[in-house]
Amino acid sequence: MNTRINIGPVHPSTHGVLRLVADIDGDTVLNVEPHIGFLHRGVEKLVENRMYMQSPTYMEKLDYAAPMSYDELYVATVEKAMGVEIKERAQWVRVVLLELQRIASHLLWLGTTANDLGQFFTLFMWTMKDRDIILRLLERASGARMFYMNMRIGGLVQDLPPGFGESAQEVLDYLEKRVKKYEAYLERNPVFVGRTRGVGILNREDAISLGVTGPVLRASGVDYDTRKYNAYYVYGKLSFRPQTRSEGDVFARYKVRMLEMGESIRLVREALDRMPDGDAVGMPVRLITPGAKNREARASRETPRGEGIMYMIADPQKPYRLAIRSPTFVNLAALQHIAKDCRMADVFAILGSLDIVMGDADK
Amino acid sequence: MPISSLLAIAPLLPASISPGSLTGELIGIAEYAIAIAMVIIVFDYVFGWLERKVVAKIQKRHGPTYAGKYGLLQNMADILKLMSKQHVAPANSDRPMFLATLPAMLALTLFLVMLIPFSPTFSGSSSGFVLLIVLVLVSFMPLVIFMNGFASGNKFSAISAERSVVMLLSYEIPLVLVVATTAALTGSYSLNGIVGAQSQLWYVVLMPIGFVIFFIAMLAELERPPFDMREADSELIAGWLTDVSPPYYMLALFLDYSRMLLGSMLIAILFFGGWNGPVLPPIVWLLIKVFAIAFFIMIVRVTMVRMRIDRLLRFGWLILLPLAFVNLIVTYVLLIG
């Protein structure tokens, strides 16, 4: 006998305001339909009525787990529209900050996913504490803990403070140990492995045709990472390898994110070592009048959740139109495909493994 | 034999009622029930505080600190808050059933704790079949949860109720087998007898496999992670408790810790020699063991990921059940023979 049950928008593991409508037969889920829009703020429209550097604050709230990545994506789009060269040192600093943000975002994901799998907040508290160390580091670089607003056209609001490199290295050493610890803790736990391995398999062909990006795509064995194949900033100069797994299950998605944290730690170290001296401060806000150069601009970035793309038609004072391709929106749409004929408990394991942020999906 | 003679604590009776009469016996039982209810409330309170602190410590938090010394009064504040909320039953619930089940379970737990001896002199029953009665009543609890889940008229609760029965199928048979082995080893179903038989060597040494099975089954019985699929907050919101109102939720919390007391006492008595121990009085030894076991259960709670219900069934039938038989056979061949 089929039952239709409504999960959310107020539910402990819907990561905000996602609503799922599930058809279940006993403990087997026949179909899950995600319903979105509870956090829709019309960001794309809001931007049209604001001058260029008034908008990053809206952009950051799209993905509140990794605000810096959207801040940077938006500024990069405006830079393309203006045709501005980004200062050499600013490129390195941006890579450092973005990778730190990626580690912070993945740590948050790890904790919340452990919660979804039924752990009582232990890993969540641990990873939140570790994430906090990164946030403190980013606070030193930008002045804010969560919504940084640290990007300016052509550079940053301010250069890295003196002594940032050393304390960052210390933090990275600590994080490297912690990530290894989490891996050992989870992978030696037979219940965790049993709950994730072979669950929610998304094969290579489906992953490509559904258009998922980021760790979800790489866990299905596709070697696609914007940082590599559309190398922006100095990623081309760094020794960077996209992390992939071929299984495509929840465990693979977990593992890809864990490996990415290690990769990001290496990237930050390398970037800090090879960073040139010089000026990193961007253009004063009052000079920003795009339009003059390119009417259309498109930037794509590897955010922690996948490939984020912004397409902008620029007018001199305000954007005429901004379109955002948010990775969560596309990845979440894959849930209906993955969570077919699985167990009730698996729905939440799969949902967790997609790493959704509803602000990102609803825009 | 008059029932009141089973009560080691002599009932306080008015002079006009003779101890052997029916009225006298009823008063005696009521007095013992009130005494045990108070003991349970104290335990619930202390367990609740202890769990908050232990969990907080492992999670690198502080836990309650503000209300009272070491946050000891925080639970009191929470009880007051929950009590002051409005009580409602969902419109489409089976109202009498929905409202009756939680108090019924509390009463059942109270009765069970009354049956279990705290020490040779502090016990409610000296019947030779206490363990059997306890076992029957303990396995009755998931069925009451099943009733509550269906009565609440909520789909999440209904799923939780179904899970309750599946869990019962998976762990109950190994549990009964282990208890039967323990009784066979002692030659008695009396808890006093089982404790007496462990005066030299604890059963946990003689039957390590049996202990592991019993502990796992007890975790499932107590709805403790990794077997909390009935409550499963990340899947079923709160399972069979999804629709209960705050005062009833407080009862549910009391029930949770009362059952933890019950489970810890059973484990201590069956496998850790109950109140046996040097120097200190027997009841202190039992309390030490009960708290140590409860502490361990709390640590398991924060470190484990929840199991999936179908995997629990497989685990119960393919691993626990054969192991329980191995335990039975080994014990029979080596120890009883």
Interface residues (C-beta under 8 A of the other chain):
Chain A: T3 I5 H11 P12 S13 I24 G26 D27 A114 N115 D116 L117 G118 Q119 F120 F121 T122 M125 W126 K129 N189 V191 F192 G194 R195 R343 M344 A345 D346 V347 F348
Chain B: V55 I58 Q59 K60 R61 K155 F156 A158 I159 E162 R163 P225 P226 D228 M229 A232 D233 S234 E235 I237 R301 V302 T303 M304 V305 R306 M307 R308 I309 D310 R311
